[in-house]
């Protein structure tokens, strides 16, 4: 990568752009309308009680006092979890992929990556475009600013894995459009996103508010809390056999972020339902779960069309149902799949691994010297 | 701060929320409409040439191939610049503020913080709400996801300074509403933001496209590139005399981020003008500069109503004009204030300081152990 120097942009000898030349006459100074620069009305500081999850009237530009101190804690926690994909070695993975994985295992690995790359760009766009603007308390927007960035960091991670291993980027990125079983999950998510991105969408309207709550539930609870949580498992299954350990470690860090996103989302939903005295329609929720299960079943059938040692499509879907029940309990709605069992007890164990490794001691030299930036 | 554990949210014994109870009948599984899960049309991978800054038609979910590889470099560079406010000691600043600063110096310091806190929340909202959605190439959105986060990180930094020194948060955050000279700058920015947030805004329309380019120019070039760049100077003036060195170091890191934001923005504007064959109307630009200068002059008059050693309002405004000319040259438009001189040569010197300190070796213990997160 060529070095980026800010003073690349300090170009005193560059000719002005042809379409932005000086018009000497028009350059004469103008009379400034000073009305906008005049006194603001003397307003009292905001009250925390006036803040709301959505539809709040309190000044959005004032961080304190907090109404949702837990949101600020999520922000601080997320910052303490900071990591980047460059800190994890991928050399052994390159060897594993080309020399140790079976064709069925390569199929699993590539398609999980293809699904995740598209999913995380979508997750970023959902928070950035459909959610953040609707949150009317700055402490909520601030956690979501971090969340938007983390989704971008995950996209970088997949890109880093794809590049390290030498896969065809263009083909991997396009796979979600040509493989129906990957496309199905993305299409369900896009449908939710489109519903709340309509320009006439108005959260003062109860039907729209319910639509927004459902969409938020879908992304936080199902998309991030079930599909993502469960989506890393096939690669963890390889990791348990000593394969693709670098990629798996990357995914463990992503999973830690996603668990926080899901936890934050569940907290927001619970508060939103109380603040707005809103009920999630059980019949609509039922449809949501059933669609999610059908999409996950099709997806599992494709990525695991041949089982790999110790892991198959049935286990994948059974685990989805078990996680879905947990998320439902966390939100306080009915379990969608009563009686689903924990068929992969090692998954939570894998997730629970405390990351004792201190990244900041082991980080690579290039990263350490990142502070030496030449700027103007 | 209480420890945040994800399993706080795993509440198996919690009663379901009253407004989200189970309706046994409705819980019966539904018939899933499988049409959305069916085959996607077989589409070819995207071509980089089809990407556009705005109004692009290429699939937004596919990162590679890049059309704007420089945007990806900005993203990587920004990640290498990562820092957090907890890494910089503030103990001496607490002493300085309460025992060494004169009343005039405290006035400068507090009002600079009050202006910056509000400005950075607004900067975050501008990118998150008004800009990111309009960028139609994922590599542009991804840098802006990092940018949105950095603005939130800056807000955290001001909050950390305010809290460390023991200022009244509520009063500081509200100051922009009751001090006309601070309010003026924020009001100008809000007016720009509102113009491009209209629900009927359409970038296929040439007049709207010009409005968007102007707004983007305002935020990247004036708001971040001039007002922010110049806005840290009063605190650097204290730093040069050995005062408030912790806060000043925080601002140096923020300034490094802001310089990258401005550089990225200028690059986007230049490409946008070429791609869209668009000219920024010189008369409108003239008004923009003159309003910005009037607002900066009023602001400088307030924060520096008494000069502090080696620094006064006239120098502040003269420096604004000098920086404005530099930014104009960088974009390729006419210098707004021909002949403006570099009255504070030490500012660029201060900004040019290479940060040789390796944060990752000196970071505090709390941050180092942040990796040990208990999760479900």
Interface residues (C-beta under 8 A of the other chain):
Chain A: X1 X2 X4 X6 X8 X9 X10 X11 X12 X14 X15 X16 X17 X19 X20 X21 X22 X23 X26 X27 X28 X29 X30 X32 X33 X34 X36 X37 X38 X39 X40 X41 X42 X43 X44 X45 X46 X59 X60 X61 X62 X63 X64 X65 X70 X73 X74 X75 X76 X77 X79 X80 X81 X82 X83 X84 X117 X118 X121 X122 X124 X125 X128 X129 X132 X133 X138 X141 X142 X145 X146 X148 X149 X151 X152 X153 X155 X156 X159 X169 X170 X171 X173 X174 X176 X177 X178 X179 X180 X183 X184 X186 X187 X188 X191 X199 X200 X256 X259 X260 X263 X266 X267 X270 X273 X274 X277 X278 X279 X280 X282 X283 X286 X287 X290 X291 X294 X295 X298 X326 X329 X330 X331 X332 X333 X334 X336 X348 X351 X352 X354 X355 X356 X357 X358 X359 X360 X361 X363 X366 X367 X368 X369 X370 X371 X372 X373 X374 X375 X376
Chain B: X1 X2 X4 X6 X8 X9 X10 X11 X12 X14 X15 X16 X17 X19 X20 X21 X22 X23 X26 X27 X28 X29 X30 X32 X33 X34 X36 X37 X38 X39 X40 X41 X42 X43 X44 X45 X46 X59 X60 X61 X62 X63 X64 X65 X70 X73 X74 X75 X76 X77 X79 X80 X81 X82 X83 X84 X117 X118 X121 X122 X124 X125 X128 X129 X132 X133 X138 X141 X142 X145 X146 X148 X149 X151 X152 X153 X155 X156 X159 X169 X170 X171 X173 X174 X176 X177 X178 X179 X180 X183 X184 X186 X187 X188 X191 X199 X200 X256 X259 X260 X263 X266 X267 X270 X273 X274 X277 X278 X279 X280 X282 X283 X286 X287 X290 X291 X294 X295 X298 X326 X329 X330 X331 X332 X333 X334 X336 X348 X351 X352 X354 X355 X356 X357 X358 X359 X360 X361 X363 X366 X367 X368 X370 X371 X372 X373 X374 X375 X376
